[in-house]
Amino acid sequence: MSARPLSGVRVLDFGLLTAGANTSAMLADLGADVIKIESSAYLDPFRVVGKPDDNEGWWNRSPQFRFTNRNKRGLALNLKDPEGQRVIRELASHCDVVVENFRRGVLDRAGLGYKDLSAANPRLVFAAISSQGDTGPERMNVSFGSTLDATSGIASLTGYTGEEPRISGMDVNYPDQIVSLFATGIVITAVMEARQTGKGAFLDFSQREVASFTLGEEILAASADPARPNGRHGNREEGVPQQDAYRCKDGRWIAVTLDKPEPAIDVFCAAHDSAAAVSALLARGIAAAICNDGNDLLRDSALQGVTLVRDERGGLVKGLPYRLGGKGISIERPGPDLGQHTNEVLRELLGYDDAQLKKLAEAGVTSTTPTVGEV
């Protein structure tokens, strides 16, 4: 990782699930030393959501966890224990960035919020990712991707006329995905600023606001014409004469956008296999493409090393949505086992010796086995 753009940047990662953990994962992909913080009493929920079996060590085999925690080191500390909190404050003084997406106030109550950690390290960039932001009347609301689809306005536009609003669901969690892309870029910018000025920053990311930002044109149109009908209209789009998905002879669907209406396009598609239909339409200068599913994307060699890559255990993980110098992501290390690098990190950054590490383990401050759930 030493040759990557963020080599020399260290991240203290409290990120969970997608919004926080994927932000820090992209920083790790770019070469940052990301230290994933968990505890035996509170695992990243992806370890449990992706639980593959009930056998010993199940908490270390979740595909979902590997997806958003590749290239990280894993450290397990009990954040409710004063000694665990003290260790975190020590570690923060050796880091450039904190990433967290806990419910508002969780880290503050543990003495690990921005005010506390920046006192120990004024150049710290603290990225707080939450559903509704750090201020406002809804800051404490419990939210998931589904509720953020709803509150951001996305669900109001998704679906067909006369049907109920559609949410992206756990398989996509669109607001979580896009906030991590925004947050990664702003964190890098803030680190650059902090290195020039010696002063860090508190970065307040609202998933709802980021999701609404992607609907800017729709919001602007509504403000310009309050009487304008809005809502769900399937695949149709204002200003586009004809746009839809059509079923082909082989049972597959293709998406087609036309600059002038062709009422018989559905008949044409039904008479041809999808590949032949797309080829014929493209030859006429018409935008057309096959509607792929996960298996299609898995077989697409053009995506190898970019959208999907394999870690050293053979498991698939997310790639990067861009290339650097013509290269995609490489996996230096798979998602860590619970507490896999605890002793390594504490020795390296804080100079702890065997006696200190043993004392932490015996007190339950550090661990490699969950103390909650089915173990």
HELIX and SHEET records of a PDB file:
HELIX    1   1 ALA A   19  ASP A   29  1                                  11    
HELIX    2   2 PRO A   45  VAL A   49  1                                   5    
HELIX    3   3 TRP A   58  ASN A   60  5                                   3    
HELIX    4   4 PRO A   63  ASN A   69  1                                   7    
HELIX    5   5 PRO A   82  ALA A   92  1                                  11    
HELIX    6   6 VAL A  106  ARG A  109  1                                   4    
HELIX    7   7 TYR A  114  ALA A  120  1                                   7    
HELIX    8   8 GLY A  145  SER A  152  1                                   8    
HELIX    9   9 ILE A  154  LEU A  157  1                                   4    
HELIX   10  10 TYR A  174  THR A  197  1                                  24    
HELIX   11  11 GLN A  207  PHE A  213  1                                   7    
HELIX   12  12 GLY A  216  ALA A  224  1                                   9    
HELIX   13  13 ILE A  265  ALA A  270  1                                   6    
HELIX   14  14 SER A  274  ALA A  283  1                                  10    
HELIX   15  15 GLY A  294  ARG A  299  1                                   6    
HELIX   16  16 SER A  301  LEU A  303  5                                   3    
HELIX   17  17 THR A  342  LEU A  350  1                                   9    
HELIX   18  18 ASP A  354  GLU A  362  1                                   9    
SHEET    1   A 6 LYS A  72  ALA A  76  0                                        
SHEET    2   A 6 ASP A  33  GLU A  38  1                                        
SHEET    3   A 6 ARG A  10  PHE A  14  1                                        
SHEET    4   A 6 VAL A  97  GLU A 100  1                                        
SHEET    5   A 6 VAL A 125  SER A 130  1                                        
SHEET    6   A 6 ALA A 201  SER A 206  1                                        
SHEET    1   B 3 GLN A 242  ARG A 247  0                                        
SHEET    2   B 3 TRP A 253  LEU A 258 -1                                        
SHEET    3   B 3 ALA A 287  ILE A 290 -1                                        
SHEET    1   C 2 LEU A 308  ARG A 310  0                                        
SHEET    2   C 2 LEU A 316  LYS A 318 -1                                        
END                                                                             
